[in-house]
Amino acid sequence: SIANGADDDGSGSMAMLEMAEAMAALREKPRRSVLFIWHTGEEAGLLGAEWFTDHPTVPRDSIVTALNIDMIGRGRADDVPGGGRNYLQLIGSRRLSRELGDLVETVNREGSHGYTFDYQFDANAHPGQYYCRSDHYEYARYGIPVTFFSSGSHRDYHMVTDEPQYIDYGNLSRVTRLIHDVALRVANL
């Protein structure tokens, strides 16, 4: 059978397309360039992210942060214990840069996005070791500050039932706006 991937990671891929389109339409361009990169081979060992960070298309020292998006289309209370409309997991946002973590919190607050961030999966001793298991890790190994945004895992994770009808499109849009605002703030620093 095929794992359809509506949330893992169709939701993050579509969010990136929407953010790229929104940034391209800005009348005033950000002070920094913003790269939108789709990595492949995460499940096989972060292969695409490893390749890009080892062979970047821009000088590596000019990359000031990496915002990783994966599975942002669900997160309801029936999906994730403690989840709900304002639930969002953050991983890595303060590991290499307190400034980045503070910036994400500030953008959330000042932009009235209303998210409550769950940091439990970012703990060094967390058994899932999520910090080391997604594409952002390949940037972090070069000292590039990262934030991984996710609404969390759910019963359809890696299942044939990861289908579009289970996506919460309203919340997907809200999360996308938050990440867009974070990216724009970083790009204008």
C-alpha positions in Angstrom: 0.0 0.0 0.0 1.0 3.6 -0.3 1.2 6.1 2.5 -0.5 9.0 0.8 1.3 11.7 2.8 -1.3 14.5 3.0 0.1 15.6 6.3 3.6 13.9 6.1 4.6 16.0 4.4 2.1 17.4 1.9 1.0 20.0 4.5 4.6 21.4 5.0 5.3 21.3 1.2 2.1 23.3 0.4 2.9 25.8 3.2 6.3 26.4 1.6 4.6 27.1 -1.7 2.2 29.5 -0.2 5.0 31.3 1.7 7.2 31.5 -1.4 4.3 33.0 -3.4 3.5 35.5 -0.6 7.2 36.6 -0.3 7.5 37.0 -4.1 4.5 39.3 -4.0 5.9 41.6 -1.4 6.3 45.2 -2.6 9.3 45.7 -0.3 11.7 42.8 -0.5 13.3 41.5 2.7 16.8 42.6 3.5 18.1 39.0 3.2 17.3 36.4 0.5 15.0 33.5 1.5 15.6 30.1 0.1 12.8 27.6 -0.1 14.3 24.1 -0.2 12.5 20.8 -0.5 14.7 18.0 0.8 14.2 14.4 -0.2 15.3 11.2 1.5 14.5 12.2 5.1 13.2 8.8 6.0 16.3 7.2 4.4 18.6 9.1 6.7 18.2 12.9 6.0 19.9 12.4 2.6 18.6 15.5 0.8 19.3 17.8 3.7 22.8 16.3 4.2 23.5 16.8 0.5 22.4 20.4 0.5 24.2 21.4 3.6 27.4 19.7 2.4 27.0 21.4 -1.0 25.0 24.6 -0.5 24.0 26.8 -3.4 25.0 29.9 -1.3 27.9 30.3 1.0 27.1 28.3 4.1 28.1 31.1 6.5 25.4 33.3 4.9 22.6 30.9 6.0 21.4 32.4 9.3 18.7 30.0 10.1 16.7 27.0 8.9 13.0 26.7 9.5 11.9 23.1 9.1 8.2 22.3 8.5 6.8 18.8 8.8 3.3 17.7 9.5 1.5 20.9 10.3 -1.9 19.9 9.0 -3.4 18.1 12.0 -2.8 18.5 15.7 -6.3 18.3 16.9 -7.0 17.1 20.5 -8.1 13.7 19.0 -4.7 13.5 17.1 -2.2 14.6 19.8 -2.7 14.4 23.6 -3.0 18.0 24.7 -3.4 19.2 21.1 -6.0 21.6 19.8 -6.5 24.7 17.8 -3.6 26.5 19.4 -1.2 23.6 19.7 2.2 23.6 18.0 5.4 21.7 18.7 8.8 23.5 18.4 12.1 21.6 18.3 15.5 23.2 18.3 14.5 26.8 18.5 16.7 27.5 21.5 19.4 24.9 21.2 21.9 27.0 19.1 20.4 30.4 19.5 18.2 31.7 22.3 17.6 34.7 20.1 15.8 32.5 17.5 13.6 30.9 20.1 12.8 34.3 21.6 12.0 35.6 18.1 9.6 32.8 17.4 7.8 33.5 20.7 7.7 37.3 20.0 6.3 36.8 16.5 3.7 34.5 17.9 2.7 37.0 20.6 3.0 40.3 18.6 1.2 38.8 15.5 -1.6 37.5 17.7 -1.2 34.0 16.3 -2.2 32.5 19.6 -0.2 29.4 19.6 0.9 27.5 22.8 4.2 25.9 22.0 5.0 22.4 23.2 8.7 22.0 23.8 8.6 18.5 25.4 9.8 16.8 22.2 12.9 19.0 22.1 14.3 17.6 25.4 17.8 16.0 25.1 16.6 12.8 26.8 13.3 12.5 24.8 13.1 8.9 23.6 12.0 10.0 20.1 15.1 12.0 19.6 13.2 14.3 17.2 16.0 16.9 17.1 18.3 14.5 15.4 15.7 12.8 13.1 14.5 15.6 10.8 16.1 17.7 8.1 16.9 20.7 10.4 19.5 18.6 12.1 21.8 18.7 9.0 21.9 22.5 9.3 22.4 22.4 13.1 25.5 20.2 12.7 27.0 23.2 10.9 26.0 25.5 13.7 23.1 27.1 11.9 20.2 27.8 14.3 17.0 25.9 13.5 13.4 25.7 14.4 11.3 22.7 13.5 7.5 23.4 13.4 5.1 20.5 13.7 1.5 19.9 14.8 2.7 16.4 15.9 2.2 12.8 15.1 -1.2 11.1 14.8 -2.7 7.7 14.1 -2.4 8.2 10.3 1.4 8.8 10.5 3.0 6.7 7.8 -0.3 5.0 7.0 -2.4 4.8 3.9 -5.0 6.8 5.7 -2.9 10.0 5.8 -5.4 11.6 3.4 -6.5 15.2 2.6 -9.9 14.9 4.2 -8.2 14.7 7.7 -6.3 17.9 7.3 -7.5 20.9 9.3 -7.1 23.5 6.5 -7.9 26.5 8.8 -5.2 25.6 11.2 -2.8 24.7 8.4 -3.3 28.3 7.1 -2.7 29.8 10.6 0.5 27.8 11.1 1.7 28.8 7.7 1.1 32.5 8.5 3.1 32.2 11.7 6.0 30.5 10.0 5.9 33.1 7.2 6.0 35.9 9.7 8.9 34.3 11.5 10.8 33.9 8.2 10.1 37.5 7.2 11.2 38.8 10.6 14.5 36.8 10.3 15.0 38.0 6.7 14.6 41.6 7.7 17.1 41.5 10.7 
